Amino acid sequence: MKSICFFSVFFPLLLAAQPGEPGGEPVVILREPVPYASLREADVMWQRRIWRVIDLREKMNQYLYYPFEITNGRRSLFSIIQGGLQAGQLQAYDPAYDDLTVRMQNADALSIGTDTVYYQDYMPEPPYEAVEKKRVETLDPASVKKFRLKEDWVFDKARSVLEVRIIGICPVREVYDPKTGEFRAEQDMYWIYFPELRRLLANVNIYNRFNMAGILTYDDAFRQRLFSGFVYKEDNVYDRRITDYTTGGMEALLEAEAIKEHIRTWEADLWEP
């Protein structure tokens, strides 16, 4: 009887920790994410929509970047998303439309970053003639170094709370010349509806560098805002990014900080006499 109980308790954990190819293994759904508080449209007193970038090279965000291969049940954020697309647990949306209205075929989303490289080689035996060969290069998960987030900041007058709801997430990869290895540009790969992704995030633990005994999931990390990012756009009539109406550099950085400061101070100003 004891052996049966032991098996029933630990078998789901064994399922969740099986190793596999990065992006090739779906997340086993064993628990549901913590539901958001109910929010009626009539209770929305104030709302602000912003877009921000998470740079995975920042130390605070590195738990989202590593590991590239599933290790001890841990996996990177990009691996979770790719696995969800491959298993049909997620739906990809066209990166050109950040309103998440234009669907993509998941197969097309998964093929991004796969290149066929043609090159010249020589026969190993006389007359050593030149021949054209090709090789297929798959996406390197290490090239995905940023994520874009689409967020709604909402003040709920029924609960007197200012809270954030993440609407979408978009992986951004670095594109390099397959022949020379030179950096070309950054590419937005696809958008994912974040509430749909939460079911997967709630079932994968992150590496907690502060306390190994403190178990946190990816969903916990996003709900508790355990990441660093900078604002690159807010909702506006022209649908412009900050870099479209500033000279860039320090001016763009100050504008992004001003947007964040406005959100931080809005609730405090509400209670001033």
Secondary structure, 3 states (H helix, E strand, C coil): CHHHHHHHHHHHHHHHCCCCCCCCCCCCCCCCCCCCCCCCHHHEEEEEEEEEEEECCCHHHHHHHCCCCCECCECCHHHHHHHHHHCCCCCEECCCCCCCCCECCHHHHHHCCCEEEEEEEECCCCCCCEEEEEEEECCCHHHEEEEEEEEEEEEECCCCEEEEEEEEEEEEEEEECCCCCCEEEEEECCEEEHHHHHHHHCCCECCCCCCCCCCCEHHHHHHCCCCCCEEEEECCCCCCEHHHHCCCCHHHHHHHHHHHHHHHHHHHHHCCC
